[in-house]
Structures are given as C-alpha cells and as structure tokens.
Amino acid sequence: MNILILGGTGSIGSAVTTELVAHNHNVTGLCRSETSARRLAALGAKPYRGDLRNPASWRAALRQVDVVIQLAASFDDDMAAIDAAAIAAIKQEARYRTSPLRVLYTGGCWLYGQTGDHAASETSPKRPISAFAWMEENAFSLLQDPMLRSCIIHPAMTYHEDGGGVFARLLTQASSGLPLEVWGSIHTRWPLVHRRDLARAYRLLAEQPELCGHYNVAAQMGVPVRDILDEIIRRYPHDGAYVVRNRKYVMFKYGNWAEGPTLDQQMRADKVQAACGWHPEVRDFTQAVF
Ligand SMILES: NC(=O)c1ccc[n+]([C@@H]2O[C@H](COP(=O)([O-])OP(=O)(O)OC[C@H]3O[C@@H](n4cnc5c(N)ncnc54)[C@H](OP(=O)(O)O)[C@@H]3O)[C@@H](O)[C@H]2O)c1
C-alpha cells in the first residue's frame, strides 16, 4: 500500500515507519527539516518536504496514497489548532477521491481519564485530561466523515530502547543519582506498551480498512509506578530514594499535559487482539531493553 505518515520521525512514528517499510509498504513521510528528511530516508521512507502547520505544503501528497497516519504533534500551545487544520485538509482532499481514504489517527490512554480499578475499553466514557481534550473532537469529526475510513488508535504509555520513552524522565534521574520524582502517587498505575508492538498494531490496522472506530493498544493493562521504580532501581546504582509530587505541583511546573502521568489508569486491548490478531511480543516491561 501507499502510505503517508505525518510524524514519521517521532518516538512512535519512527517505529511505525520501520514496521511499514519492513512489510513492503511504500511509505512517504512528511518532514520539515533536512535532518528529518535524512532520518526518514534512513528508515526506508520517501521524504516529503512540508510543514504540518501549513497543510497546503503537503496536501498534494494525500492524492497518491491509500492510507494517511497522523502521528505528528508539535506539543506547542497551538497543537490543537494545528491538528484541526491538518484534519480539515485531509477531509477536503478526500472529497476528490473515487474511493474512501483510510485514516489512522492517534488519540491516547489519557483520553479515558482516571479509570481506577475499571479498565477502560473502547466503549468506556472518555474523560480526557484538559491538555488533550481537543483530540476527542478531532477524532469524532474523522469518524463522522463518509469519505474516510477512520480508525482512532489509543496507545498506552509507550516505552522503547532509545531513551526510554515514558520512562525517560525517571531514567535520567536514576542515572544522575537524583531522587526519583513520582507524579501523583506511588500506587498510580500506567498502561504500557513497547513501541515495536504498538507499531505492529498501526500496520495491522492500516492493512484492514474495514476496521473503523476506536482501538486501544496496551500490552500491560496497568503497571503500578512502584513496580517501574523497582525495576529502574534494579538496573541502576541508585539508592531508591524518591519524592512524591502532587498533581497540582507537576501541572504548575511542567504544564497541563503533566496531569497524564498522575492518572491511575488501566486500559484493555481485547478489541484489537480479536479484530486483527494483534498480540504484544513484549508482555512485561521488565523483560525489555530501555
Ligand atoms: N509517547 C507516548 O507514550 C504516547 C502515548 C499515547 C499517545 N501519544 C500521542 O502520539 C502522538 C505522537 O507522540 P510521540 O511521542 O511519538 O511524539 P514525538 O516523538 O514528539 O514526535 C512528534 C513528531 O511530529 C513531528 N512534527 C512536529 N511538528 C511538526 C511540524 N510542524 N511539521 C511536521 N512534522 C512535525 C516531528 O517531526 P520532526 O521533529 O522530525 O520535525 C515528529 O516526527 C502524539 O499525538 C501523542 O500525544 C503518545
């Protein structure tokens, strides 16, 4: 298939690009810099110069593809507006097609809010954290468009071997001998997935355009932060000291997005497993390199 990826150099996007290329798809990747263009080429994708902020610069690339994957995020204050403009461009371009355009859009576990002991499935109510509430609206508008076949993928908190992903902050503190900073509570649970497994879910869903709607992707439903700390302490020469910061503190210090890691969450991924046979290869984060 011909696939356009937005954000193909990112933490998740680079793994998705690698996975798609390894399965013989023709991948074109949007890139706003020479560095990103080189990165995409090294991953086996065709770089397409443009900026997410300016859909006119990449809209034409949609004409040649079967699938578009949205994994680009600026994480700036205008992130919501940029994403909405990108979606509007995708929807407009789809009107000129003879067959519906397949769209894989990225949401996230934080759209379910705090779940406590009730693991979120795709039918659970969404109670997104304020920083990402706009994703719900954008996802809804994609799902409503008859010219699109949209799939909203909700990744669990994603880790990997190249810097750690969601573990990065704790790993940096551990390697510098600082107390580990726990956000919220040591009992908070994080749904987890390795990015290689997540990337396989994107590919499987890209390949099956009849599968529309919301799909959660998690290998572990909810791992207590206590267990994550224990594993990090096991790997580093660290005395195990930690300090707990409450939600208000971290949101004030790091921004509204910092509410996410304070949520006590569990998320199920039965639907993607039943629909396309997805199974995680890394079932336990303690077995992974990060
Ligand atoms: N990481 C997680 O644990 C997680 C979990 C659930 C959901 N998500 C969601 O998944 C999405 C991707 O997250 P991520 O962690 O992979 O992000 P990331 O590593 O920061 O990657 C962001 C990507 O967006 C691209 N980008 C940013 N601004 C751009 C622009 N103006 N023009 C073109 N490209 C631009 C970047 O390209 P260059 O920098 O190369 O230019 C990069 O490829 C986000 O929506 C995030 O909320 C992430």
The ligand as an SDF file (V2000), in Angstrom:
LIG
                    3D

 48 52  0  0  0  0  0  0  0  0999 V2000
    4.5670    8.6570   23.5130 N   0  0  0  0  0  0  0  0  0  0  0  0
    3.5160    8.1650   24.1660 C   0  0  0  0  0  0  0  0  0  0  0  0
    3.6390    7.4660   25.1970 O   0  0  0  0  0  0  0  0  0  0  0  0
    2.1180    8.4260   23.6330 C   0  0  0  0  0  0  0  0  0  0  0  0
    1.0500    7.7150   24.1740 C   0  0  0  0  0  0  0  0  0  0  0  0
   -0.2170    7.9430   23.6890 C   0  0  0  0  0  0  0  0  0  0  0  0
   -0.4220    8.8580   22.6670 C   0  0  0  0  0  0  0  0  0  0  0  0
    0.6330    9.5560   22.1500 N   0  0  0  0  0  0  0  0  0  0  0  0
    0.3860   10.5190   21.0550 C   0  0  0  0  0  0  0  0  0  0  0  0
    1.0970   10.0800   19.9030 O   0  0  0  0  0  0  0  0  0  0  0  0
    1.4610   11.2010   19.1100 C   0  0  0  0  0  0  0  0  0  0  0  0
    2.9610   11.1240   18.7940 C   0  0  0  0  0  0  0  0  0  0  0  0
    3.6740   11.1230   20.0130 O   0  0  0  0  0  0  0  0  0  0  0  0
    5.2540   10.9340   20.0520 P   0  0  0  0  0  0  0  0  0  0  0  0
    5.5890   10.6620   21.4710 O   0  0  0  0  0  0  0  0  0  0  0  0
    5.6900    9.9650   19.0100 O   0  0  0  0  0  0  0  0  0  0  0  0
    5.7410   12.4220   19.6550 O   0  0  0  0  0  0  0  0  0  0  0  0
    7.2010   12.9380   19.2150 P   0  0  0  0  0  0  0  0  0  0  0  0
    8.2400   11.9120   19.4780 O   0  0  0  0  0  0  0  0  0  0  0  0
    7.3800   14.2910   19.8200 O   0  0  0  0  0  0  0  0  0  0  0  0
    7.0840   13.1080   17.6320 O   0  0  0  0  0  0  0  0  0  0  0  0
    6.4140   14.1950   17.0550 C   0  0  0  0  0  0  0  0  0  0  0  0
    6.5130   14.1090   15.5370 C   0  0  0  0  0  0  0  0  0  0  0  0
    5.7940   15.2150   14.9780 O   0  0  0  0  0  0  0  0  0  0  0  0
    6.6080   15.8310   14.0040 C   0  0  0  0  0  0  0  0  0  0  0  0
    6.2680   17.2610   13.9090 N   0  0  0  0  0  0  0  0  0  0  0  0
    6.1070   18.1260   14.9410 C   0  0  0  0  0  0  0  0  0  0  0  0
    5.8320   19.3540   14.4500 N   0  0  0  0  0  0  0  0  0  0  0  0
    5.8310   19.2370   13.0950 C   0  0  0  0  0  0  0  0  0  0  0  0
    5.6160   20.1520   12.0450 C   0  0  0  0  0  0  0  0  0  0  0  0
    5.3430   21.4520   12.2830 N   0  0  0  0  0  0  0  0  0  0  0  0
    5.6830   19.7090   10.7660 N   0  0  0  0  0  0  0  0  0  0  0  0
    5.9600   18.4060   10.5100 C   0  0  0  0  0  0  0  0  0  0  0  0
    6.1730   17.4740   11.4700 N   0  0  0  0  0  0  0  0  0  0  0  0
    6.1040   17.8920   12.7460 C   0  0  0  0  0  0  0  0  0  0  0  0
    8.0410   15.6280   14.4760 C   0  0  0  0  0  0  0  0  0  0  0  0
    8.9230   15.7750   13.3890 O   0  0  0  0  0  0  0  0  0  0  0  0
   10.4190   16.4320   13.4750 P   0  0  0  0  0  0  0  0  0  0  0  0
   10.6480   16.8140   14.8940 O   0  0  0  0  0  0  0  0  0  0  0  0
   11.3230   15.3620   12.9560 O   0  0  0  0  0  0  0  0  0  0  0  0
   10.3750   17.5900   12.5810 O   0  0  0  0  0  0  0  0  0  0  0  0
    7.9490   14.1910   14.9880 C   0  0  0  0  0  0  0  0  0  0  0  0
    8.0570   13.3040   13.9030 O   0  0  0  0  0  0  0  0  0  0  0  0
    1.0570   12.4490   19.9180 C   0  0  0  0  0  0  0  0  0  0  0  0
   -0.1960   12.8890   19.4470 O   0  0  0  0  0  0  0  0  0  0  0  0
    0.9380   11.9240   21.3260 C   0  0  0  0  0  0  0  0  0  0  0  0
    0.0390   12.6930   22.0960 O   0  0  0  0  0  0  0  0  0  0  0  0
    1.8950    9.3520   22.6040 C   0  0  0  0  0  0  0  0  0  0  0  0
  1  2  1  0
  2  3  2  0
  2  4  1  0
  4  5  1  0
  4 48  2  0
  5  6  2  0
  6  7  1  0
  7  8  2  0
  8  9  1  0
  8 48  1  0
  9 10  1  0
  9 46  1  0
 10 11  1  0
 11 12  1  0
 11 44  1  0
 12 13  1  0
 13 14  1  0
 14 15  2  0
 14 16  1  0
 14 17  1  0
 17 18  1  0
 18 19  2  0
 18 20  1  0
 18 21  1  0
 21 22  1  0
 22 23  1  0
 23 24  1  0
 23 42  1  0
 24 25  1  0
 25 26  1  0
 25 36  1  0
 26 27  1  0
 26 35  1  0
 27 28  2  0
 28 29  1  0
 29 30  1  0
 29 35  2  0
 30 31  1  0
 30 32  2  0
 32 33  1  0
 33 34  2  0
 34 35  1  0
 36 37  1  0
 36 42  1  0
 37 38  1  0
 38 39  2  0
 38 40  1  0
 38 41  1  0
 42 43  1  0
 44 45  1  0
 44 46  1  0
 46 47  1  0
M  CHG  2   8   1  16  -1
M  END
$$$$
